[in-house]
């Protein structure tokens, strides 16, 4: 893949961290090979990479992994009428 199907920008191969939700938990998969558009930032994955990520996501409930805490806040504008 050389051109971004979304915007026609240049696409380069990169290792990225991918966020996926699985049973209400956020799973971050590190170092996933992706094609990233330099213009719009859109990420594209090969079919086998995508299915591998599905497997990793499903296995993510086992212990022994690193966990990070992420704050979740409701959107509440500071200037309310
Ligand atoms: Zn693009």
PDB file of the backbone (N, CA, C, O) and the ligand in Angstrom, with CONECT records:
HET     ZN  A 101       1
ATOM      1  N   UNK A   1       0.847  -1.202   0.000  1.00  0.00           N
ATOM      2  CA  UNK A   1       0.000   0.000   0.000  1.00  0.00           C
ATOM      3  C   UNK A   1       0.879   1.247   0.000  1.00  0.00           C
ATOM      4  O   UNK A   1       1.727   1.407   0.878  1.00  0.00           O
ATOM      5  N   UNK A   2       0.684   2.121  -0.969  1.00  0.00           N
ATOM      6  CA  UNK A   2       1.516   3.308  -1.096  1.00  0.00           C
ATOM      7  C   UNK A   2       0.707   4.573  -0.820  1.00  0.00           C
ATOM      8  O   UNK A   2       1.192   5.528  -0.212  1.00  0.00           O
ATOM      9  N   UNK A   3      -0.535   4.547  -1.286  1.00  0.00           N
ATOM     10  CA  UNK A   3      -1.400   5.712  -1.091  1.00  0.00           C
ATOM     11  C   UNK A   3      -2.527   5.408  -0.124  1.00  0.00           C
ATOM     12  O   UNK A   3      -3.064   4.300  -0.089  1.00  0.00           O
ATOM     13  N   UNK A   4      -2.876   6.429   0.667  1.00  0.00           N
ATOM     14  CA  UNK A   4      -3.978   6.298   1.621  1.00  0.00           C
ATOM     15  C   UNK A   4      -5.315   6.294   0.856  1.00  0.00           C
ATOM     16  O   UNK A   4      -5.606   7.226   0.106  1.00  0.00           O
ATOM     17  N   UNK A   5      -6.130   5.230   1.053  1.00  0.00           N
ATOM     18  CA  UNK A   5      -7.424   5.195   0.363  1.00  0.00           C
ATOM     19  C   UNK A   5      -8.366   6.314   0.819  1.00  0.00           C
ATOM     20  O   UNK A   5      -9.294   6.680   0.099  1.00  0.00           O
ATOM     21  N   UNK A   6      -8.122   6.853   2.017  1.00  0.00           N
ATOM     22  CA  UNK A   6      -9.010   7.886   2.543  1.00  0.00           C
ATOM     23  C   UNK A   6      -8.699   9.269   1.971  1.00  0.00           C
ATOM     24  O   UNK A   6      -9.609  10.003   1.585  1.00  0.00           O
ATOM     25  N   UNK A   7      -7.395   9.628   1.918  1.00  0.00           N
ATOM     26  CA  UNK A   7      -7.065  10.995   1.519  1.00  0.00           C
ATOM     27  C   UNK A   7      -6.030  11.066   0.397  1.00  0.00           C
ATOM     28  O   UNK A   7      -5.747  12.152  -0.109  1.00  0.00           O
ATOM     29  N   UNK A   8      -5.462   9.931   0.003  1.00  0.00           N
ATOM     30  CA  UNK A   8      -4.459   9.925  -1.053  1.00  0.00           C
ATOM     31  C   UNK A   8      -3.070  10.309  -0.571  1.00  0.00           C
ATOM     32  O   UNK A   8      -2.165  10.485  -1.387  1.00  0.00           O
ATOM     33  N   UNK A   9      -2.881  10.444   0.736  1.00  0.00           N
ATOM     34  CA  UNK A   9      -1.589  10.790   1.309  1.00  0.00           C
ATOM     35  C   UNK A   9      -0.617   9.624   1.260  1.00  0.00           C
ATOM     36  O   UNK A   9      -0.981   8.508   0.890  1.00  0.00           O
ATOM     37  N   UNK A  10       0.625   9.899   1.638  1.00  0.00           N
ATOM     38  CA  UNK A  10       1.666   8.885   1.609  1.00  0.00           C
ATOM     39  C   UNK A  10       1.552   7.969   2.831  1.00  0.00           C
ATOM     40  O   UNK A  10       1.383   8.434   3.958  1.00  0.00           O
ATOM     41  N   UNK A  11       1.645   6.677   2.589  1.00  0.00           N
ATOM     42  CA  UNK A  11       1.506   5.704   3.662  1.00  0.00           C
ATOM     43  C   UNK A  11       2.856   5.043   3.936  1.00  0.00           C
ATOM     44  O   UNK A  11       3.520   4.563   3.016  1.00  0.00           O
ATOM     45  N   UNK A  12       3.254   5.022   5.208  1.00  0.00           N
ATOM     46  CA  UNK A  12       4.498   4.368   5.577  1.00  0.00           C
ATOM     47  C   UNK A  12       4.244   3.263   6.588  1.00  0.00           C
ATOM     48  O   UNK A  12       3.242   3.273   7.303  1.00  0.00           O
ATOM     49  N   UNK A  13       5.188   2.289   6.639  1.00  0.00           N
ATOM     50  CA  UNK A  13       5.055   1.215   7.607  1.00  0.00           C
ATOM     51  C   UNK A  13       5.641   1.648   8.934  1.00  0.00           C
ATOM     52  O   UNK A  13       6.712   2.251   8.998  1.00  0.00           O
ATOM     53  N   UNK A  14       4.914   1.326   9.991  1.00  0.00           N
ATOM     54  CA  UNK A  14       5.264   1.761  11.327  1.00  0.00           C
ATOM     55  C   UNK A  14       4.796   0.726  12.328  1.00  0.00           C
ATOM     56  O   UNK A  14       3.879  -0.050  12.058  1.00  0.00           O
ATOM     57  N   UNK A  15       5.445   0.724  13.506  1.00  0.00           N
ATOM     58  CA  UNK A  15       4.931  -0.079  14.613  1.00  0.00           C
ATOM     59  C   UNK A  15       4.096   0.857  15.481  1.00  0.00           C
ATOM     60  O   UNK A  15       4.561   1.921  15.889  1.00  0.00           O
ATOM     61  N   UNK A  16       2.882   0.457  15.755  1.00  0.00           N
ATOM     62  CA  UNK A  16       1.999   1.320  16.530  1.00  0.00           C
ATOM     63  C   UNK A  16       1.419   0.579  17.735  1.00  0.00           C
ATOM     64  O   UNK A  16       1.451  -0.649  17.804  1.00  0.00           O
ATOM     65  N   UNK A  17       0.891   1.354  18.681  1.00  0.00           N
ATOM     66  CA  UNK A  17       0.141   0.784  19.789  1.00  0.00           C
ATOM     67  C   UNK A  17      -1.336   0.901  19.440  1.00  0.00           C
ATOM     68  O   UNK A  17      -1.821   1.975  19.083  1.00  0.00           O
ATOM     69  N   UNK A  18      -2.034  -0.206  19.548  1.00  0.00           N
ATOM     70  CA  UNK A  18      -3.434  -0.241  19.139  1.00  0.00           C
ATOM     71  C   UNK A  18      -4.332  -0.415  20.364  1.00  0.00           C
ATOM     72  O   UNK A  18      -4.073  -1.263  21.219  1.00  0.00           O
ATOM     73  N   UNK A  19      -5.370   0.381  20.439  1.00  0.00           N
ATOM     74  CA  UNK A  19      -6.334   0.271  21.537  1.00  0.00           C
ATOM     75  C   UNK A  19      -7.561  -0.485  21.068  1.00  0.00           C
ATOM     76  O   UNK A  19      -8.145  -0.170  20.031  1.00  0.00           O
ATOM     77  N   UNK A  20      -7.940  -1.477  21.836  1.00  0.00           N
ATOM     78  CA  UNK A  20      -9.137  -2.257  21.509  1.00  0.00           C
ATOM     79  C   UNK A  20      -9.955  -2.481  22.782  1.00  0.00           C
ATOM     80  O   UNK A  20      -9.389  -2.690  23.856  1.00  0.00           O
ATOM     81  N   UNK A  21     -11.258  -2.440  22.666  1.00  0.00           N
ATOM     82  CA  UNK A  21     -12.117  -2.755  23.803  1.00  0.00           C
ATOM     83  C   UNK A  21     -12.531  -4.210  23.743  1.00  0.00           C
ATOM     84  O   UNK A  21     -12.885  -4.728  22.684  1.00  0.00           O
ATOM     85  N   UNK A  22     -12.483  -4.854  24.879  1.00  0.00           N
ATOM     86  CA  UNK A  22     -12.886  -6.257  24.973  1.00  0.00           C
ATOM     87  C   UNK A  22     -13.576  -6.473  26.313  1.00  0.00           C
ATOM     88  O   UNK A  22     -12.950  -6.350  27.366  1.00  0.00           O
ATOM     89  N   UNK A  23     -14.854  -6.791  26.273  1.00  0.00           N
ATOM     90  CA  UNK A  23     -15.652  -7.002  27.483  1.00  0.00           C
ATOM     91  C   UNK A  23     -15.521  -5.859  28.479  1.00  0.00           C
ATOM     92  O   UNK A  23     -15.332  -6.074  29.676  1.00  0.00           O
ATOM     93  N   UNK A  24     -15.624  -4.649  27.965  1.00  0.00           N
ATOM     94  CA  UNK A  24     -15.598  -3.480  28.833  1.00  0.00           C
ATOM     95  C   UNK A  24     -14.227  -3.084  29.332  1.00  0.00           C
ATOM     96  O   UNK A  24     -14.101  -2.157  30.132  1.00  0.00           O
ATOM     97  N   UNK A  25     -13.185  -3.784  28.866  1.00  0.00           N
ATOM     98  CA  UNK A  25     -11.825  -3.424  29.267  1.00  0.00           C
ATOM     99  C   UNK A  25     -11.055  -2.954  28.048  1.00  0.00           C
ATOM    100  O   UNK A  25     -11.210  -3.470  26.941  1.00  0.00           O
ATOM    101  N   UNK A  26     -10.224  -1.960  28.293  1.00  0.00           N
ATOM    102  CA  UNK A  26      -9.394  -1.442  27.220  1.00  0.00           C
ATOM    103  C   UNK A  26      -8.104  -2.252  27.158  1.00  0.00           C
ATOM    104  O   UNK A  26      -7.385  -2.370  28.150  1.00  0.00           O
ATOM    105  N   UNK A  27      -7.824  -2.798  26.007  1.00  0.00           N
ATOM    106  CA  UNK A  27      -6.614  -3.579  25.804  1.00  0.00           C
ATOM    107  C   UNK A  27      -5.706  -2.798  24.858  1.00  0.00           C
ATOM    108  O   UNK A  27      -6.129  -2.385  23.779  1.00  0.00           O
ATOM    109  N   UNK A  28      -4.458  -2.600  25.269  1.00  0.00           N
ATOM    110  CA  UNK A  28      -3.508  -1.925  24.400  1.00  0.00           C
ATOM    111  C   UNK A  28      -2.501  -2.945  23.897  1.00  0.00           C
ATOM    112  O   UNK A  28      -1.804  -3.587  24.683  1.00  0.00           O
ATOM    113  N   UNK A  29      -2.431  -3.086  22.605  1.00  0.00           N
ATOM    114  CA  UNK A  29      -1.503  -4.028  21.990  1.00  0.00           C
ATOM    115  C   UNK A  29      -0.329  -3.218  21.438  1.00  0.00           C
ATOM    116  O   UNK A  29      -0.501  -2.357  20.575  1.00  0.00           O
ATOM    117  N   UNK A  30       0.869  -3.514  21.954  1.00  0.00           N
ATOM    118  CA  UNK A  30       2.034  -2.715  21.592  1.00  0.00           C
ATOM    119  C   UNK A  30       2.773  -3.287  20.390  1.00  0.00           C
ATOM    120  O   UNK A  30       2.799  -4.498  20.175  1.00  0.00           O
ATOM    121  N   UNK A  31       3.368  -2.396  19.617  1.00  0.00           N
ATOM    122  CA  UNK A  31       4.270  -2.802  18.539  1.00  0.00           C
ATOM    123  C   UNK A  31       3.599  -3.536  17.400  1.00  0.00           C
ATOM    124  O   UNK A  31       4.164  -4.484  16.853  1.00  0.00           O
ATOM    125  N   UNK A  32       2.406  -3.114  17.037  1.00  0.00           N
ATOM    126  CA  UNK A  32       1.676  -3.752  15.934  1.00  0.00           C
ATOM    127  C   UNK A  32       2.151  -3.155  14.605  1.00  0.00           C
ATOM    128  O   UNK A  32       2.146  -1.935  14.439  1.00  0.00           O
ATOM    129  N   UNK A  33       2.563  -4.014  13.649  1.00  0.00           N
ATOM    130  CA  UNK A  33       2.967  -3.475  12.345  1.00  0.00           C
ATOM    131  C   UNK A  33       1.756  -2.925  11.592  1.00  0.00           C
ATOM    132  O   UNK A  33       0.779  -3.638  11.363  1.00  0.00           O
ATOM    133  N   UNK A  34       1.833  -1.653  11.210  1.00  0.00           N
ATOM    134  CA  UNK A  34       0.708  -1.006  10.550  1.00  0.00           C
ATOM    135  C   UNK A  34       1.193  -0.162   9.388  1.00  0.00           C
ATOM    136  O   UNK A  34       2.375   0.162   9.283  1.00  0.00           O
ATOM    137  N   UNK A  35       0.264   0.184   8.524  1.00  0.00           N
ATOM    138  CA  UNK A  35       0.520   1.157   7.474  1.00  0.00           C
ATOM    139  C   UNK A  35      -0.160   2.437   7.933  1.00  0.00           C
ATOM    140  O   UNK A  35      -1.378   2.470   8.106  1.00  0.00           O
ATOM    141  N   UNK A  36       0.622   3.487   8.129  1.00  0.00           N
ATOM    142  CA  UNK A  36       0.079   4.730   8.662  1.00  0.00           C
ATOM    143  C   UNK A  36       0.196   5.845   7.630  1.00  0.00           C
ATOM    144  O   UNK A  36       1.255   6.056   7.039  1.00  0.00           O
ATOM    145  N   UNK A  37      -0.913   6.554   7.425  1.00  0.00           N
ATOM    146  CA  UNK A  37      -0.917   7.679   6.498  1.00  0.00           C
ATOM    147  C   UNK A  37      -0.232   8.872   7.150  1.00  0.00           C
ATOM    148  O   UNK A  37      -0.562   9.250   8.274  1.00  0.00           O
ATOM    149  N   UNK A  38       0.712   9.453   6.448  1.00  0.00           N
ATOM    150  CA  UNK A  38       1.450  10.589   7.004  1.00  0.00           C
ATOM    151  C   UNK A  38       0.608  11.854   6.996  1.00  0.00           C
ATOM    152  O   UNK A  38       0.907  12.813   7.707  1.00  0.00           O
ATOM    153  N   UNK A  39      -0.447  11.852   6.188  1.00  0.00           N
ATOM    154  CA  UNK A  39      -1.272  13.039   6.066  1.00  0.00           C
ATOM    155  C   UNK A  39      -2.425  13.074   7.065  1.00  0.00           C
ATOM    156  O   UNK A  39      -2.587  14.052   7.794  1.00  0.00           O
ATOM    157  N   UNK A  40      -3.241  11.992   7.100  1.00  0.00           N
ATOM    158  CA  UNK A  40      -4.416  12.010   7.965  1.00  0.00           C
ATOM    159  C   UNK A  40      -4.281  11.114   9.189  1.00  0.00           C
ATOM    160  O   UNK A  40      -5.141  11.132  10.069  1.00  0.00           O
ATOM    161  N   UNK A  41      -3.194  10.322   9.251  1.00  0.00           N
ATOM    162  CA  UNK A  41      -2.970   9.498  10.437  1.00  0.00           C
ATOM    163  C   UNK A  41      -3.775   8.213  10.470  1.00  0.00           C
ATOM    164  O   UNK A  41      -3.722   7.474  11.452  1.00  0.00           O
ATOM    165  N   UNK A  42      -4.511   7.941   9.420  1.00  0.00           N
ATOM    166  CA  UNK A  42      -5.300   6.718   9.351  1.00  0.00           C
ATOM    167  C   UNK A  42      -4.378   5.499   9.375  1.00  0.00           C
ATOM    168  O   UNK A  42      -3.321   5.495   8.744  1.00  0.00           O
ATOM    169  N   UNK A  43      -4.798   4.457  10.118  1.00  0.00           N
ATOM    170  CA  UNK A  43      -3.993   3.250  10.222  1.00  0.00           C
ATOM    171  C   UNK A  43      -4.656   2.116   9.476  1.00  0.00           C
ATOM    172  O   UNK A  43      -5.871   1.934   9.539  1.00  0.00           O
ATOM    173  N   UNK A  44      -3.832   1.350   8.764  1.00  0.00           N
ATOM    174  CA  UNK A  44      -4.337   0.188   8.043  1.00  0.00           C
ATOM    175  C   UNK A  44      -3.532  -1.032   8.460  1.00  0.00           C
ATOM    176  O   UNK A  44      -2.316  -0.964   8.638  1.00  0.00           O
ATOM    177  N   UNK A  45      -4.237  -2.151   8.611  1.00  0.00           N
ATOM    178  CA  UNK A  45      -3.571  -3.384   9.024  1.00  0.00           C
ATOM    179  C   UNK A  45      -3.791  -4.469   7.989  1.00  0.00           C
ATOM    180  O   UNK A  45      -4.846  -4.548   7.360  1.00  0.00           O
ATOM    181  N   UNK A  46      -2.777  -5.303   7.825  1.00  0.00           N
ATOM    182  CA  UNK A  46      -2.941  -6.483   6.976  1.00  0.00           C
ATOM    183  C   UNK A  46      -3.964  -7.415   7.613  1.00  0.00           C
ATOM    184  O   UNK A  46      -4.188  -7.376   8.823  1.00  0.00           O
ATOM    185  N   UNK A  47      -4.579  -8.249   6.786  1.00  0.00           N
ATOM    186  CA  UNK A  47      -5.596  -9.179   7.280  1.00  0.00           C
ATOM    187  C   UNK A  47      -5.081 -10.094   8.377  1.00  0.00           C
ATOM    188  O   UNK A  47      -5.775 -10.333   9.365  1.00  0.00           O
ATOM    189  N   UNK A  48      -3.859 -10.611   8.210  1.00  0.00           N
ATOM    190  CA  UNK A  48      -3.327 -11.531   9.225  1.00  0.00           C
ATOM    191  C   UNK A  48      -2.959 -10.798  10.503  1.00  0.00           C
ATOM    192  O   UNK A  48      -3.045 -11.361  11.594  1.00  0.00           O
ATOM    193  N   UNK A  49      -2.549  -9.545  10.371  1.00  0.00           N
ATOM    194  CA  UNK A  49      -2.254  -8.721  11.554  1.00  0.00           C
ATOM    195  C   UNK A  49      -3.550  -8.444  12.319  1.00  0.00           C
ATOM    196  O   UNK A  49      -3.582  -8.506  13.548  1.00  0.00           O
ATOM    197  N   UNK A  50      -4.614  -8.138  11.578  1.00  0.00           N
ATOM    198  CA  UNK A  50      -5.906  -7.855  12.200  1.00  0.00           C
ATOM    199  C   UNK A  50      -6.442  -9.064  12.957  1.00  0.00           C
ATOM    200  O   UNK A  50      -6.963  -8.925  14.064  1.00  0.00           O
ATOM    201  N   UNK A  51      -6.315 -10.249  12.364  1.00  0.00           N
ATOM    202  CA  UNK A  51      -6.838 -11.439  13.050  1.00  0.00           C
ATOM    203  C   UNK A  51      -5.956 -11.817  14.233  1.00  0.00           C
ATOM    204  O   UNK A  51      -6.442 -12.352  15.230  1.00  0.00           O
ATOM    205  N   UNK A  52      -4.662 -11.537  14.122  1.00  0.00           N
ATOM    206  CA  UNK A  52      -3.754 -11.788  15.249  1.00  0.00           C
ATOM    207  C   UNK A  52      -4.103 -10.874  16.421  1.00  0.00           C
ATOM    208  O   UNK A  52      -4.055 -11.292  17.578  1.00  0.00           O
ATOM    209  N   UNK A  53      -4.456  -9.623  16.113  1.00  0.00           N
ATOM    210  CA  UNK A  53      -4.852  -8.677  17.163  1.00  0.00           C
ATOM    211  C   UNK A  53      -6.134  -9.135  17.850  1.00  0.00           C
ATOM    212  O   UNK A  53      -6.289  -8.964  19.059  1.00  0.00           O
ATOM    213  N   UNK A  54      -7.048  -9.716  17.082  1.00  0.00           N
ATOM    214  CA  UNK A  54      -8.282 -10.263  17.661  1.00  0.00           C
ATOM    215  C   UNK A  54      -7.950 -11.338  18.693  1.00  0.00           C
ATOM    216  O   UNK A  54      -8.523 -11.363  19.783  1.00  0.00           O
ATOM    217  N   UNK A  55      -7.017 -12.227  18.337  1.00  0.00           N
ATOM    218  CA  UNK A  55      -6.607 -13.314  19.233  1.00  0.00           C
ATOM    219  C   UNK A  55      -5.964 -12.761  20.494  1.00  0.00           C
ATOM    220  O   UNK A  55      -6.244 -13.224  21.600  1.00  0.00           O
ATOM    221  N   UNK A  56      -5.091 -11.757  20.318  1.00  0.00           N
ATOM    222  CA  UNK A  56      -4.389 -11.158  21.457  1.00  0.00           C
ATOM    223  C   UNK A  56      -5.400 -10.481  22.382  1.00  0.00           C
ATOM    224  O   UNK A  56      -5.318 -10.599  23.605  1.00  0.00           O
ATOM    225  N   UNK A  57      -6.336  -9.784  21.789  1.00  0.00           N
ATOM    226  CA  UNK A  57      -7.376  -9.091  22.544  1.00  0.00           C
ATOM    227  C   UNK A  57      -8.186 -10.071  23.393  1.00  0.00           C
ATOM    228  O   UNK A  57      -8.467  -9.816  24.564  1.00  0.00           O
ATOM    229  N   UNK A  58      -8.555 -11.202  22.774  1.00  0.00           N
ATOM    230  CA  UNK A  58      -9.352 -12.200  23.469  1.00  0.00           C
ATOM    231  C   UNK A  58      -8.585 -12.868  24.596  1.00  0.00           C
ATOM    232  O   UNK A  58      -9.183 -13.317  25.574  1.00  0.00           O
ATOM    233  N   UNK A  59      -7.268 -12.939  24.469  1.00  0.00           N
ATOM    234  CA  UNK A  59      -6.441 -13.586  25.485  1.00  0.00           C
ATOM    235  C   UNK A  59      -6.032 -12.609  26.577  1.00  0.00           C
ATOM    236  O   UNK A  59      -5.322 -12.981  27.511  1.00  0.00           O
ATOM    237  N   UNK A  60      -6.478 -11.364  26.464  1.00  0.00           N
ATOM    238  CA  UNK A  60      -5.964 -10.311  27.333  1.00  0.00           C
ATOM    239  C   UNK A  60      -6.504 -10.352  28.756  1.00  0.00           C
ATOM    240  O   UNK A  60      -6.122  -9.521  29.579  1.00  0.00           O
ATOM    241  N   UNK A  61      -7.380 -11.297  29.060  1.00  0.00           N
ATOM    242  CA  UNK A  61      -7.927 -11.355  30.414  1.00  0.00           C
ATOM    243  C   UNK A  61      -7.063 -12.213  31.338  1.00  0.00           C
ATOM    244  O   UNK A  61      -7.332 -12.289  32.537  1.00  0.00           O
ATOM    245  N   UNK A  62      -6.032 -12.857  30.797  1.00  0.00           N
ATOM    246  CA  UNK A  62      -5.163 -13.663  31.655  1.00  0.00           C
ATOM    247  C   UNK A  62      -4.244 -12.751  32.466  1.00  0.00           C
ATOM    248  O   UNK A  62      -3.978 -11.615  32.071  1.00  0.00           O
ATOM    249  N   UNK A  63      -3.764 -13.253  33.594  1.00  0.00           N
ATOM    250  CA  UNK A  63      -2.932 -12.420  34.456  1.00  0.00           C
ATOM    251  C   UNK A  63      -1.488 -12.400  33.958  1.00  0.00           C
ATOM    252  O   UNK A  63      -1.128 -13.129  33.033  1.00  0.00           O
ATOM    253  N   UNK A  64      -0.683 -11.572  34.570  1.00  0.00           N
ATOM    254  CA  UNK A  64       0.725 -11.520  34.216  1.00  0.00           C
ATOM    255  C   UNK A  64       1.059 -10.419  33.247  1.00  0.00           C
ATOM    256  O   UNK A  64       2.203 -10.295  32.811  1.00  0.00           O
ATOM    257  N   UNK A  65       0.051  -9.602  32.898  1.00  0.00           N
ATOM    258  CA  UNK A  65       0.342  -8.521  31.996  1.00  0.00           C
ATOM    259  C   UNK A  65       0.558  -7.227  32.753  1.00  0.00           C
ATOM    260  O   UNK A  65       0.253  -7.113  33.940  1.00  0.00           O
ATOM    261  N   UNK A  66       1.086  -6.269  32.041  1.00  0.00           N
ATOM    262  CA  UNK A  66       1.223  -4.944  32.617  1.00  0.00           C
ATOM    263  C   UNK A  66      -0.116  -4.253  32.533  1.00  0.00           C
ATOM    264  O   UNK A  66      -0.841  -4.401  31.549  1.00  0.00           O
ATOM    265  N   UNK A  67      -0.443  -3.504  33.554  1.00  0.00           N
ATOM    266  CA  UNK A  67      -1.671  -2.739  33.536  1.00  0.00           C
ATOM    267  C   UNK A  67      -1.363  -1.259  33.713  1.00  0.00           C
ATOM    268  O   UNK A  67      -0.467  -0.887  34.471  1.00  0.00           O
ATOM    269  N   UNK A  68      -2.112  -0.423  33.009  1.00  0.00           N
ATOM    270  CA  UNK A  68      -2.011   1.005  33.257  1.00  0.00           C
ATOM    271  C   UNK A  68      -3.385   1.497  33.665  1.00  0.00           C
ATOM    272  O   UNK A  68      -4.400   0.943  33.244  1.00  0.00           O
ATOM    273  N   UNK A  69      -3.417   2.523  34.475  1.00  0.00           N
ATOM    274  CA  UNK A  69      -4.684   3.105  34.878  1.00  0.00           C
ATOM    275  C   UNK A  69      -4.976   4.318  34.026  1.00  0.00           C
ATOM    276  O   UNK A  69      -4.107   5.156  33.786  1.00  0.00           O
ATOM    277  N   UNK A  70      -6.191   4.394  33.583  1.00  0.00           N
ATOM    278  CA  UNK A  70      -6.607   5.482  32.710  1.00  0.00           C
ATOM    279  C   UNK A  70      -7.773   6.217  33.363  1.00  0.00           C
ATOM    280  O   UNK A  70      -8.779   5.589  33.694  1.00  0.00           O
ATOM    281  N   UNK A  71      -7.663   7.544  33.559  1.00  0.00           N
ATOM    282  CA  UNK A  71      -8.794   8.264  34.121  1.00  0.00           C
ATOM    283  C   UNK A  71      -9.926   8.381  33.097  1.00  0.00           C
ATOM    284  O   UNK A  71      -9.702   8.672  31.922  1.00  0.00           O
ATOM    285  N   UNK A  72     -11.127   8.150  33.576  1.00  0.00           N
ATOM    286  CA  UNK A  72     -12.301   8.298  32.720  1.00  0.00           C
ATOM    287  C   UNK A  72     -13.163   9.402  33.304  1.00  0.00           C
ATOM    288  O   UNK A  72     -13.615   9.295  34.444  1.00  0.00           O
ATOM    289  N   UNK A  73     -13.393  10.450  32.548  1.00  0.00           N
ATOM    290  CA  UNK A  73     -14.132  11.593  33.055  1.00  0.00           C
ATOM    291  C   UNK A  73     -15.303  11.913  32.131  1.00  0.00           C
ATOM    292  O   UNK A  73     -15.179  11.846  30.908  1.00  0.00           O
ATOM    293  N   UNK A  74     -16.437  12.261  32.728  1.00  0.00           N
ATOM    294  CA  UNK A  74     -17.552  12.685  31.875  1.00  0.00           C
ATOM    295  C   UNK A  74     -17.284  14.075  31.322  1.00  0.00           C
ATOM    296  O   UNK A  74     -16.610  14.887  31.955  1.00  0.00           O
ATOM    297  N   UNK A  75     -17.809  14.339  30.149  1.00  0.00           N
ATOM    298  CA  UNK A  75     -17.658  15.658  29.569  1.00  0.00           C
ATOM    299  C   UNK A  75     -18.572  16.630  30.290  1.00  0.00           C
ATOM    300  O   UNK A  75     -19.793  16.469  30.280  1.00  0.00           O
ATOM    301  N   UNK A  76     -17.980  17.643  30.918  1.00  0.00           N
ATOM    302  CA  UNK A  76     -18.750  18.615  31.683  1.00  0.00           C
ATOM    303  C   UNK A  76     -18.171  19.992  31.415  1.00  0.00           C
ATOM    304  O   UNK A  76     -17.150  20.352  32.001  1.00  0.00           O
ATOM    305  N   UNK A  77     -18.792  20.761  30.553  1.00  0.00           N
ATOM    306  CA  UNK A  77     -18.232  22.084  30.225  1.00  0.00           C
ATOM    307  C   UNK A  77     -18.141  22.975  31.460  1.00  0.00           C
ATOM    308  O   UNK A  77     -19.037  22.985  32.304  1.00  0.00           O
ATOM    309  N   UNK A  78     -17.036  23.726  31.548  1.00  0.00           N
ATOM    310  CA  UNK A  78     -16.809  24.584  32.718  1.00  0.00           C
ATOM    311  C   UNK A  78     -17.750  25.786  32.727  1.00  0.00           C
ATOM    312  O   UNK A  78     -18.121  26.288  33.788  1.00  0.00           O
ATOM    313  N   UNK A  79     -18.124  26.234  31.552  1.00  0.00           N
ATOM    314  CA  UNK A  79     -18.973  27.435  31.455  1.00  0.00           C
ATOM    315  C   UNK A  79     -20.397  27.045  31.098  1.00  0.00           C
ATOM    316  O   UNK A  79     -20.789  27.024  29.932  1.00  0.00           O
ATOM    317  N   UNK A  80     -21.147  26.743  32.125  1.00  0.00           N
ATOM    318  CA  UNK A  80     -22.536  26.380  31.879  1.00  0.00           C
ATOM    319  C   UNK A  80     -23.461  27.541  32.175  1.00  0.00           C
ATOM    320  O   UNK A  80     -23.219  28.317  33.099  1.00  0.00           O
ATOM    321  N   UNK A  81     -24.515  27.658  31.396  1.00  0.00           N
ATOM    322  CA  UNK A  81     -25.458  28.760  31.547  1.00  0.00           C
ATOM    323  C   UNK A  81     -26.283  28.620  32.827  1.00  0.00           C
ATOM    324  O   UNK A  81     -27.131  29.466  33.112  1.00  0.00           O
TER     325      UNK A  81
HETATM  326 ZN    ZN A 101      -4.781   9.597   4.680  1.00  0.00          ZN
END
